[in-house]
Amino acid sequence: MTCRETVRLICEYLEGRLSPSVAAVVSRHLECCANCHLVLEAAQQTLDVYFDDHPDVQKIRVA
Ligand SMILES: [Zn+2]
């Protein structure tokens, strides 16, 4: 798994949309790659801020 592929999958990884085998490969890469780990943390914070500021997002999505 290359860094480019990992970064592209990070959003789906955080949303739990990857298959378990792909998620495991991404997870392994993130553990040993500082650059991708930074991207993961930034993406995680972005999602946290987004959902904190928009409590209705989940409801809208389901509806
Ligand atoms: Zn990487």
N, CA, C, O and the ligand as a Tripos MOL2 file, in Angstrom:
@<TRIPOS>MOLECULE
protein
  253   251    64     0     0
PROTEIN
NO_CHARGES

@<TRIPOS>ATOM
      1 N           0.8550   -1.2080    0.0000 N.3       1 MET1
      2 CA          0.0000    0.0000    0.0000 C.3       1 MET1
      3 C           0.8860    1.2530    0.0000 C.2       1 MET1
      4 O           1.7290    1.4200    0.8820 O.2       1 MET1
      5 N           0.6940    2.1160   -0.9760 N.am      2 THR2
      6 CA          1.4950    3.3440   -1.0410 C.3       2 THR2
      7 C           0.8320    4.4580   -0.2270 C.2       2 THR2
      8 O          -0.3370    4.3600    0.1470 O.2       2 THR2
      9 N           1.5970    5.5140    0.0380 N.am      3 CYS3
     10 CA          1.0530    6.6520    0.7830 C.3       3 CYS3
     11 C          -0.1240    7.2700    0.0230 C.2       3 CYS3
     12 O          -1.1330    7.6520    0.6160 O.2       3 CYS3
     13 N           0.0270    7.3580   -1.2810 N.am      4 ARG4
     14 CA         -1.0430    7.9500   -2.0880 C.3       4 ARG4
     15 C          -2.3470    7.1630   -1.9290 C.2       4 ARG4
     16 O          -3.4170    7.7440   -1.7510 O.2       4 ARG4
     17 N          -2.2400    5.8460   -1.9950 N.am      5 GLU5
     18 CA         -3.4370    5.0110   -1.8450 C.3       5 GLU5
     19 C          -4.0270    5.1410   -0.4360 C.2       5 GLU5
     20 O          -5.2440    5.1930   -0.2560 O.2       5 GLU5
     21 N          -3.1380    5.1910    0.5490 N.am      6 THR6
     22 CA         -3.5990    5.2820    1.9280 C.3       6 THR6
     23 C          -4.3740    6.5710    2.1640 C.2       6 THR6
     24 O          -5.4660    6.5610    2.7330 O.2       6 THR6
     25 N          -3.7830    7.6960    1.7110 N.am      7 VAL7
     26 CA         -4.4330    8.9890    1.9160 C.3       7 VAL7
     27 C          -5.8030    9.0160    1.2530 C.2       7 VAL7
     28 O          -6.7550    9.5980    1.7750 O.2       7 VAL7
     29 N          -5.8820    8.3720    0.0910 N.am      8 ARG8
     30 CA         -7.1560    8.3670   -0.6290 C.3       8 ARG8
     31 C          -8.2240    7.5690    0.1340 C.2       8 ARG8
     32 O          -9.4190    7.8280   -0.0030 O.2       8 ARG8
     33 N          -7.7770    6.6000    0.9330 N.am      9 LEU9
     34 CA         -8.7200    5.7270    1.6340 C.3       9 LEU9
     35 C          -9.0420    6.2070    3.0540 C.2       9 LEU9
     36 O          -9.9150    5.6460    3.7150 O.2       9 LEU9
     37 N          -8.3410    7.2410    3.5200 N.am     10 ILE10
     38 CA         -8.4710    7.6310    4.9240 C.3      10 ILE10
     39 C          -9.9020    8.0430    5.2900 C.2      10 ILE10
     40 O         -10.3920    7.6780    6.3590 O.2      10 ILE10
     41 N         -10.5630    8.7850    4.4300 N.am     11 CYS11
     42 CA        -11.9340    9.2090    4.7390 C.3      11 CYS11
     43 C         -12.8570    8.0030    4.9240 C.2      11 CYS11
     44 O         -13.6250    7.9330    5.8830 O.2      11 CYS11
     45 N         -12.7670    7.0670    3.9950 N.am     12 GLU12
     46 CA        -13.6100    5.8740    4.0950 C.3      12 GLU12
     47 C         -13.2140    5.0340    5.3070 C.2      12 GLU12
     48 O         -14.0520    4.4080    5.9550 O.2      12 GLU12
     49 N         -11.9160    5.0410    5.5910 N.am     13 TYR13
     50 CA        -11.4160    4.3190    6.7610 C.3      13 TYR13
     51 C         -12.0370    4.8790    8.0390 C.2      13 TYR13
     52 O         -12.4990    4.1190    8.8900 O.2      13 TYR13
     53 N         -12.0480    6.2020    8.1730 N.am     14 LEU14
     54 CA        -12.5960    6.8480    9.3680 C.3      14 LEU14
     55 C         -14.1020    6.6220    9.4750 C.2      14 LEU14
     56 O         -14.6510    6.5450   10.5740 O.2      14 LEU14
     57 N         -14.7530    6.5170    8.3400 N.am     15 GLU15
     58 CA        -16.2060    6.3180    8.3510 C.3      15 GLU15
     59 C         -16.5770    4.8480    8.4520 C.2      15 GLU15
     60 O         -17.7570    4.5000    8.4830 O.2      15 GLU15
     61 N         -15.5670    3.9860    8.5040 N.am     16 GLY16
     62 CA        -15.8180    2.5560    8.6510 C.3      16 GLY16
     63 C         -16.4150    1.9200    7.4120 C.2      16 GLY16
     64 O         -17.1330    0.9240    7.5020 O.2      16 GLY16
     65 N         -16.1160    2.5030    6.2360 N.am     17 ARG17
     66 CA        -16.7270    1.9990    5.0090 C.3      17 ARG17
     67 C         -15.8280    1.0300    4.2440 C.2      17 ARG17
     68 O         -16.2320    0.4920    3.2140 O.2      17 ARG17
     69 N         -14.6070    0.8050    4.7450 N.am     18 LEU18
     70 CA        -13.7170   -0.1320    4.0690 C.3      18 LEU18
     71 C         -13.9970   -1.5590    4.5240 C.2      18 LEU18
     72 O         -14.4780   -1.7860    5.6340 O.2      18 LEU18
     73 N         -13.6910   -2.5090    3.6610 N.am     19 SER19
     74 CA        -13.8060   -3.9060    4.0790 C.3      19 SER19
     75 C         -12.7200   -4.1770    5.1200 C.2      19 SER19
     76 O         -11.6720   -3.5310    5.1000 O.2      19 SER19
     77 N         -12.9600   -5.1270    6.0320 N.am     20 PRO20
     78 CA        -12.0140   -5.3770    7.1240 C.3      20 PRO20
     79 C         -10.5900   -5.6250    6.6370 C.2      20 PRO20
     80 O          -9.6350   -5.1750    7.2690 O.2      20 PRO20
     81 N         -10.4370   -6.3330    5.5240 N.am     21 SER21
     82 CA         -9.0840   -6.6420    5.0590 C.3      21 SER21
     83 C          -8.3760   -5.3810    4.5710 C.2      21 SER21
     84 O          -7.1850   -5.2050    4.8290 O.2      21 SER21
     85 N          -9.0910   -4.5000    3.8680 N.am     22 VAL22
     86 CA         -8.4870   -3.2500    3.3910 C.3      22 VAL22
     87 C          -8.1960   -2.3330    4.5790 C.2      22 VAL22
     88 O          -7.1410   -1.7010    4.6340 O.2      22 VAL22
     89 N          -9.1330   -2.2640    5.5290 N.am     23 ALA23
     90 CA         -8.9380   -1.4280    6.7120 C.3      23 ALA23
     91 C          -7.7000   -1.8700    7.4900 C.2      23 ALA23
     92 O          -6.9850   -1.0410    8.0510 O.2      23 ALA23
     93 N          -7.4520   -3.1760    7.5200 N.am     24 ALA24
     94 CA         -6.2860   -3.6940    8.2340 C.3      24 ALA24
     95 C          -4.9990   -3.2500    7.5520 C.2      24 ALA24
     96 O          -4.0240   -2.9090    8.2210 O.2      24 ALA24
     97 N          -4.9940   -3.2540    6.2200 N.am     25 VAL25
     98 CA         -3.8050   -2.8220    5.4830 C.3      25 VAL25
     99 C          -3.5610   -1.3320    5.7080 C.2      25 VAL25
    100 O          -2.4270   -0.9100    5.9330 O.2      25 VAL25
    101 N          -4.6290   -0.5400    5.6480 N.am     26 VAL26
    102 CA         -4.5150    0.8990    5.8820 C.3      26 VAL26
    103 C          -4.0030    1.1550    7.2910 C.2      26 VAL26
    104 O          -3.1050    1.9710    7.4980 O.2      26 VAL26
    105 N          -4.5810    0.4520    8.2560 N.am     27 SER27
    106 CA         -4.2030    0.6170    9.6480 C.3      27 SER27
    107 C          -2.7270    0.2970    9.8620 C.2      27 SER27
    108 O          -2.0300    0.9940   10.6000 O.2      27 SER27
    109 N          -2.2550   -0.7720    9.2030 N.am     28 ARG28
    110 CA         -0.8540   -1.1660    9.3470 C.3      28 ARG28
    111 C           0.0570   -0.0930    8.7530 C.2      28 ARG28
    112 O           1.0970    0.2300    9.3260 O.2      28 ARG28
    113 N          -0.3330    0.4540    7.6120 N.am     29 HIS29
    114 CA          0.4750    1.5010    6.9930 C.3      29 HIS29
    115 C           0.5170    2.7450    7.8820 C.2      29 HIS29
    116 O           1.5670    3.3680    8.0420 O.2      29 HIS29
    117 N          -0.6290    3.0960    8.4570 N.am     30 LEU30
    118 CA         -0.7010    4.2980    9.2880 C.3      30 LEU30
    119 C           0.1820    4.1690   10.5220 C.2      30 LEU30
    120 O           0.7330    5.1570   11.0070 O.2      30 LEU30
    121 N           0.3130    2.9540   11.0230 N.am     31 GLU31
    122 CA          1.1140    2.7470   12.2300 C.3      31 GLU31
    123 C           2.6010    2.9680   11.9700 C.2      31 GLU31
    124 O           3.3310    3.3950   12.8640 O.2      31 GLU31
    125 N           3.0520    2.6780   10.7500 N.am     32 CYS32
    126 CA          4.4860    2.7620   10.4800 C.3      32 CYS32
    127 C           4.8410    3.9430    9.5960 C.2      32 CYS32
    128 O           6.0110    4.0990    9.2450 O.2      32 CYS32
    129 N           3.8880    4.7790    9.2200 N.am     33 CYS33
    130 CA          4.1770    5.9110    8.3440 C.3      33 CYS33
    131 C           3.7450    7.2150    9.0150 C.2      33 CYS33
    132 O           2.5530    7.4930    9.1450 O.2      33 CYS33
    133 N           4.7280    8.0090    9.4370 N.am     34 ALA34
    134 CA          4.4290    9.2470   10.1690 C.3      34 ALA34
    135 C           3.6440   10.2300    9.3060 C.2      34 ALA34
    136 O           2.7480   10.9140    9.8010 O.2      34 ALA34
    137 N           3.9750   10.3040    8.0250 N.am     35 ASN35
    138 CA          3.2880   11.2540    7.1510 C.3      35 ASN35
    139 C           1.8000   10.9540    7.0430 C.2      35 ASN35
    140 O           0.9600   11.8440    7.1810 O.2      35 ASN35
    141 N           1.4850    9.6800    6.7940 N.am     36 CYS36
    142 CA          0.0790    9.3070    6.6650 C.3      36 CYS36
    143 C          -0.6330    9.4270    8.0090 C.2      36 CYS36
    144 O          -1.8280    9.7170    8.0600 O.2      36 CYS36
    145 N           0.0990    9.2040    9.0880 N.am     37 HIS37
    146 CA         -0.5170    9.3300   10.4080 C.3      37 HIS37
    147 C          -0.9530   10.7730   10.6510 C.2      37 HIS37
    148 O          -2.0070   11.0160   11.2390 O.2      37 HIS37
    149 N          -0.1450   11.7260   10.2000 N.am     38 LEU38
    150 CA         -0.5120   13.1400   10.3270 C.3      38 LEU38
    151 C          -1.7750   13.4420    9.5310 C.2      38 LEU38
    152 O          -2.6490   14.1770    9.9890 O.2      38 LEU38
    153 N          -1.8610   12.8700    8.3420 N.am     39 VAL39
    154 CA         -3.0570   13.0790    7.5150 C.3      39 VAL39
    155 C          -4.2720   12.4890    8.2150 C.2      39 VAL39
    156 O          -5.3490   13.0870    8.2210 O.2      39 VAL39
    157 N          -4.0930   11.3160    8.8020 N.am     40 LEU40
    158 CA         -5.1860   10.6670    9.5250 C.3      40 LEU40
    159 C          -5.6710   11.5570   10.6690 C.2      40 LEU40
    160 O          -6.8750   11.7530   10.8370 O.2      40 LEU40
    161 N          -4.7310   12.0980   11.4590 N.am     41 GLU41
    162 CA         -5.1130   12.9410   12.5930 C.3      41 GLU41
    163 C          -5.8340   14.1990   12.1290 C.2      41 GLU41
    164 O          -6.8160   14.6210   12.7390 O.2      41 GLU41
    165 N          -5.3460   14.7930   11.0550 N.am     42 ALA42
    166 CA         -5.9880   15.9990   10.5250 C.3      42 ALA42
    167 C          -7.4040   15.6860   10.0530 C.2      42 ALA42
    168 O          -8.3340   16.4520   10.3070 O.2      42 ALA42
    169 N          -7.5630   14.5560    9.3650 N.am     43 ALA43
    170 CA         -8.8780   14.1710    8.8610 C.3      43 ALA43
    171 C          -9.8200   13.8580   10.0240 C.2      43 ALA43
    172 O         -10.9990   14.2120    9.9970 O.2      43 ALA43
    173 N          -9.2840   13.1930   11.0380 N.am     44 GLN44
    174 CA        -10.0810   12.8570   12.2210 C.3      44 GLN44
    175 C         -10.5880   14.1300   12.9020 C.2      44 GLN44
    176 O         -11.7530   14.2150   13.2900 O.2      44 GLN44
    177 N          -9.6990   15.1200   13.0420 N.am     45 GLN45
    178 CA        -10.0870   16.3790   13.6810 C.3      45 GLN45
    179 C         -11.1280   17.1040   12.8430 C.2      45 GLN45
    180 O         -12.0680   17.6870   13.3820 O.2      45 GLN45
    181 N         -10.9650   17.0690   11.5480 N.am     46 THR46
    182 CA        -11.9270   17.7190   10.6650 C.3      46 THR46
    183 C         -13.3020   17.1040   10.8400 C.2      46 THR46
    184 O         -14.3000   17.8200   10.9350 O.2      46 THR46
    185 N         -13.3590   15.7780   10.8810 N.am     47 LEU47
    186 CA        -14.6440   15.1050   11.0560 C.3      47 LEU47
    187 C         -15.2420   15.4380   12.4190 C.2      47 LEU47
    188 O         -16.4430   15.6860   12.5260 O.2      47 LEU47
    189 N         -14.4010   15.4440   13.4730 N.am     48 ASP48
    190 CA        -14.8820   15.7450   14.8190 C.3      48 ASP48
    191 C         -15.4910   17.1380   14.8700 C.2      48 ASP48
    192 O         -16.5960   17.3270   15.3780 O.2      48 ASP48
    193 N         -14.7550   18.1160   14.3360 N.am     49 VAL49
    194 CA        -15.2380   19.4960   14.3440 C.3      49 VAL49
    195 C         -16.5430   19.5940   13.5640 C.2      49 VAL49
    196 O         -17.4930   20.2460   13.9970 O.2      49 VAL49
    197 N         -16.5730   18.9520   12.4320 N.am     50 TYR50
    198 CA        -17.7580   19.0230   11.5890 C.3      50 TYR50
    199 C         -18.9930   18.4890   12.3190 C.2      50 TYR50
    200 O         -20.0490   19.1220   12.3190 O.2      50 TYR50
    201 N         -18.8460   17.3220   12.9360 N.am     51 PHE51
    202 CA        -20.0060   16.7260   13.5960 C.3      51 PHE51
    203 C         -20.3590   17.4480   14.8800 C.2      51 PHE51
    204 O         -21.5300   17.4960   15.2580 O.2      51 PHE51
    205 N         -19.3440   18.0260   15.5750 N.am     52 ASP52
    206 CA        -19.6270   18.7930   16.7830 C.3      52 ASP52
    207 C         -20.4320   20.0430   16.4560 C.2      52 ASP52
    208 O         -21.3490   20.4210   17.1850 O.2      52 ASP52
    209 N         -20.0680   20.6780   15.3390 N.am     53 ASP53
    210 CA        -20.7190   21.9290   14.9760 C.3      53 ASP53
    211 C         -22.0560   21.7130   14.2740 C.2      53 ASP53
    212 O         -22.8560   22.6400   14.1410 O.2      53 ASP53
    213 N         -22.2840   20.5000   13.8350 N.am     54 HIS54
    214 CA        -23.4990   20.2280   13.0790 C.3      54 HIS54
    215 C         -24.2170   18.9940   13.6390 C.2      54 HIS54
    216 O         -24.2000   17.9250   13.0280 O.2      54 HIS54
    217 N         -24.8440   19.1560   14.8020 N.am     55 PRO55
    218 CA        -25.4920   18.0040   15.4420 C.3      55 PRO55
    219 C         -26.6180   17.3960   14.6070 C.2      55 PRO55
    220 O         -27.0240   16.2580   14.8420 O.2      55 PRO55
    221 N         -27.1140   18.1470   13.6450 N.am     56 ASP56
    222 CA        -28.2280   17.6410   12.8400 C.3      56 ASP56
    223 C         -27.7670   16.8510   11.6190 C.2      56 ASP56
    224 O         -28.5890   16.2800   10.9020 O.2      56 ASP56
    225 N         -26.4660   16.8140   11.3820 N.am     57 VAL57
    226 CA        -25.9600   16.1790   10.1730 C.3      57 VAL57
    227 C         -26.4040   14.7280   10.0800 C.2      57 VAL57
    228 O         -26.8700   14.2720    9.0350 O.2      57 VAL57
    229 N         -26.2550   14.0140   11.1780 N.am     58 GLN58
    230 CA        -26.6050   12.5980   11.1720 C.3      58 GLN58
    231 C         -28.0810   12.4050   10.8220 C.2      58 GLN58
    232 O         -28.4390   11.5340   10.0300 O.2      58 GLN58
    233 N         -28.9260   13.2370   11.4300 N.am     59 LYS59
    234 CA        -30.3650   13.1360   11.1850 C.3      59 LYS59
    235 C         -30.6820   13.3940    9.7090 C.2      59 LYS59
    236 O         -31.4570   12.6730    9.0810 O.2      59 LYS59
    237 N         -30.0480   14.4570    9.1770 N.am     60 ILE60
    238 CA        -30.2990   14.8150    7.7770 C.3      60 ILE60
    239 C         -29.8760   13.6700    6.8600 C.2      60 ILE60
    240 O         -30.5800   13.3180    5.9130 O.2      60 ILE60
    241 N         -28.7030   13.0940    7.1640 N.am     61 ARG61
    242 CA        -28.1990   12.0100    6.3350 C.3      61 ARG61
    243 C         -29.1630   10.8170    6.3250 C.2      61 ARG61
    244 O         -29.4330   10.2280    5.2790 O.2      61 ARG61
    245 N         -29.6710   10.4800    7.5090 N.am     62 VAL62
    246 CA        -30.5610    9.3160    7.6200 C.3      62 VAL62
    247 C         -31.8710    9.6110    6.8900 C.2      62 VAL62
    248 O         -32.4130    8.7600    6.1840 O.2      62 VAL62
    249 N         -32.3720   10.8530    7.0800 N.am     63 ALA63
    250 CA        -33.6240   11.2300    6.4320 C.3      63 ALA63
    251 C         -33.3730   11.3600    4.9400 C.2      63 ALA63
    252 O         -34.2940   11.6730    4.1850 O.2      63 ALA63
    253 ZN          2.3160    6.6210    4.1610 Zn       64 ZN64
@<TRIPOS>BOND
     1     1     2 1
     2     2     3 1
     3     3     4 2
     4     3     5 am
     5     5     6 1
     6     6     7 1
     7     7     8 2
     8     7     9 am
     9     9    10 1
    10    10    11 1
    11    11    12 2
    12    11    13 am
    13    13    14 1
    14    14    15 1
    15    15    16 2
    16    15    17 am
    17    17    18 1
    18    18    19 1
    19    19    20 2
    20    19    21 am
    21    21    22 1
    22    22    23 1
    23    23    24 2
    24    23    25 am
    25    25    26 1
    26    26    27 1
    27    27    28 2
    28    27    29 am
    29    29    30 1
    30    30    31 1
    31    31    32 2
    32    31    33 am
    33    33    34 1
    34    34    35 1
    35    35    36 2
    36    35    37 am
    37    37    38 1
    38    38    39 1
    39    39    40 2
    40    39    41 am
    41    41    42 1
    42    42    43 1
    43    43    44 2
    44    43    45 am
    45    45    46 1
    46    46    47 1
    47    47    48 2
    48    47    49 am
    49    49    50 1
    50    50    51 1
    51    51    52 2
    52    51    53 am
    53    53    54 1
    54    54    55 1
    55    55    56 2
    56    55    57 am
    57    57    58 1
    58    58    59 1
    59    59    60 2
    60    59    61 am
    61    61    62 1
    62    62    63 1
    63    63    64 2
    64    63    65 am
    65    65    66 1
    66    66    67 1
    67    67    68 2
    68    67    69 am
    69    69    70 1
    70    70    71 1
    71    71    72 2
    72    71    73 am
    73    73    74 1
    74    74    75 1
    75    75    76 2
    76    75    77 am
    77    77    78 1
    78    78    79 1
    79    79    80 2
    80    79    81 am
    81    81    82 1
    82    82    83 1
    83    83    84 2
    84    83    85 am
    85    85    86 1
    86    86    87 1
    87    87    88 2
    88    87    89 am
    89    89    90 1
    90    90    91 1
    91    91    92 2
    92    91    93 am
    93    93    94 1
    94    94    95 1
    95    95    96 2
    96    95    97 am
    97    97    98 1
    98    98    99 1
    99    99   100 2
   100    99   101 am
   101   101   102 1
   102   102   103 1
   103   103   104 2
   104   103   105 am
   105   105   106 1
   106   106   107 1
   107   107   108 2
   108   107   109 am
   109   109   110 1
   110   110   111 1
   111   111   112 2
   112   111   113 am
   113   113   114 1
   114   114   115 1
   115   115   116 2
   116   115   117 am
   117   117   118 1
   118   118   119 1
   119   119   120 2
   120   119   121 am
   121   121   122 1
   122   122   123 1
   123   123   124 2
   124   123   125 am
   125   125   126 1
   126   126   127 1
   127   127   128 2
   128   127   129 am
   129   129   130 1
   130   130   131 1
   131   131   132 2
   132   131   133 am
   133   133   134 1
   134   134   135 1
   135   135   136 2
   136   135   137 am
   137   137   138 1
   138   138   139 1
   139   139   140 2
   140   139   141 am
   141   141   142 1
   142   142   143 1
   143   143   144 2
   144   143   145 am
   145   145   146 1
   146   146   147 1
   147   147   148 2
   148   147   149 am
   149   149   150 1
   150   150   151 1
   151   151   152 2
   152   151   153 am
   153   153   154 1
   154   154   155 1
   155   155   156 2
   156   155   157 am
   157   157   158 1
   158   158   159 1
   159   159   160 2
   160   159   161 am
   161   161   162 1
   162   162   163 1
   163   163   164 2
   164   163   165 am
   165   165   166 1
   166   166   167 1
   167   167   168 2
   168   167   169 am
   169   169   170 1
   170   170   171 1
   171   171   172 2
   172   171   173 am
   173   173   174 1
   174   174   175 1
   175   175   176 2
   176   175   177 am
   177   177   178 1
   178   178   179 1
   179   179   180 2
   180   179   181 am
   181   181   182 1
   182   182   183 1
   183   183   184 2
   184   183   185 am
   185   185   186 1
   186   186   187 1
   187   187   188 2
   188   187   189 am
   189   189   190 1
   190   190   191 1
   191   191   192 2
   192   191   193 am
   193   193   194 1
   194   194   195 1
   195   195   196 2
   196   195   197 am
   197   197   198 1
   198   198   199 1
   199   199   200 2
   200   199   201 am
   201   201   202 1
   202   202   203 1
   203   203   204 2
   204   203   205 am
   205   205   206 1
   206   206   207 1
   207   207   208 2
   208   207   209 am
   209   209   210 1
   210   210   211 1
   211   211   212 2
   212   211   213 am
   213   213   214 1
   214   214   215 1
   215   215   216 2
   216   215   217 am
   217   217   218 1
   218   218   219 1
   219   219   220 2
   220   219   221 am
   221   221   222 1
   222   222   223 1
   223   223   224 2
   224   223   225 am
   225   225   226 1
   226   226   227 1
   227   227   228 2
   228   227   229 am
   229   229   230 1
   230   230   231 1
   231   231   232 2
   232   231   233 am
   233   233   234 1
   234   234   235 1
   235   235   236 2
   236   235   237 am
   237   237   238 1
   238   238   239 1
   239   239   240 2
   240   239   241 am
   241   241   242 1
   242   242   243 1
   243   243   244 2
   244   243   245 am
   245   245   246 1
   246   246   247 1
   247   247   248 2
   248   247   249 am
   249   249   250 1
   250   250   251 1
   251   251   252 2
@<TRIPOS>SUBSTRUCTURE
     1 MET1         2 RESIDUE 1 A MET
     2 THR2         6 RESIDUE 1 A THR
     3 CYS3        10 RESIDUE 1 A CYS
     4 ARG4        14 RESIDUE 1 A ARG
     5 GLU5        18 RESIDUE 1 A GLU
     6 THR6        22 RESIDUE 1 A THR
     7 VAL7        26 RESIDUE 1 A VAL
     8 ARG8        30 RESIDUE 1 A ARG
     9 LEU9        34 RESIDUE 1 A LEU
    10 ILE10       38 RESIDUE 1 A ILE
    11 CYS11       42 RESIDUE 1 A CYS
    12 GLU12       46 RESIDUE 1 A GLU
    13 TYR13       50 RESIDUE 1 A TYR
    14 LEU14       54 RESIDUE 1 A LEU
    15 GLU15       58 RESIDUE 1 A GLU
    16 GLY16       62 RESIDUE 1 A GLY
    17 ARG17       66 RESIDUE 1 A ARG
    18 LEU18       70 RESIDUE 1 A LEU
    19 SER19       74 RESIDUE 1 A SER
    20 PRO20       78 RESIDUE 1 A PRO
    21 SER21       82 RESIDUE 1 A SER
    22 VAL22       86 RESIDUE 1 A VAL
    23 ALA23       90 RESIDUE 1 A ALA
    24 ALA24       94 RESIDUE 1 A ALA
    25 VAL25       98 RESIDUE 1 A VAL
    26 VAL26      102 RESIDUE 1 A VAL
    27 SER27      106 RESIDUE 1 A SER
    28 ARG28      110 RESIDUE 1 A ARG
    29 HIS29      114 RESIDUE 1 A HIS
    30 LEU30      118 RESIDUE 1 A LEU
    31 GLU31      122 RESIDUE 1 A GLU
    32 CYS32      126 RESIDUE 1 A CYS
    33 CYS33      130 RESIDUE 1 A CYS
    34 ALA34      134 RESIDUE 1 A ALA
    35 ASN35      138 RESIDUE 1 A ASN
    36 CYS36      142 RESIDUE 1 A CYS
    37 HIS37      146 RESIDUE 1 A HIS
    38 LEU38      150 RESIDUE 1 A LEU
    39 VAL39      154 RESIDUE 1 A VAL
    40 LEU40      158 RESIDUE 1 A LEU
    41 GLU41      162 RESIDUE 1 A GLU
    42 ALA42      166 RESIDUE 1 A ALA
    43 ALA43      170 RESIDUE 1 A ALA
    44 GLN44      174 RESIDUE 1 A GLN
    45 GLN45      178 RESIDUE 1 A GLN
    46 THR46      182 RESIDUE 1 A THR
    47 LEU47      186 RESIDUE 1 A LEU
    48 ASP48      190 RESIDUE 1 A ASP
    49 VAL49      194 RESIDUE 1 A VAL
    50 TYR50      198 RESIDUE 1 A TYR
    51 PHE51      202 RESIDUE 1 A PHE
    52 ASP52      206 RESIDUE 1 A ASP
    53 ASP53      210 RESIDUE 1 A ASP
    54 HIS54      214 RESIDUE 1 A HIS
    55 PRO55      218 RESIDUE 1 A PRO
    56 ASP56      222 RESIDUE 1 A ASP
    57 VAL57      226 RESIDUE 1 A VAL
    58 GLN58      230 RESIDUE 1 A GLN
    59 LYS59      234 RESIDUE 1 A LYS
    60 ILE60      238 RESIDUE 1 A ILE
    61 ARG61      242 RESIDUE 1 A ARG
    62 VAL62      246 RESIDUE 1 A VAL
    63 ALA63      250 RESIDUE 1 A ALA
    64 ZN64       253 GROUP 0 **** ****
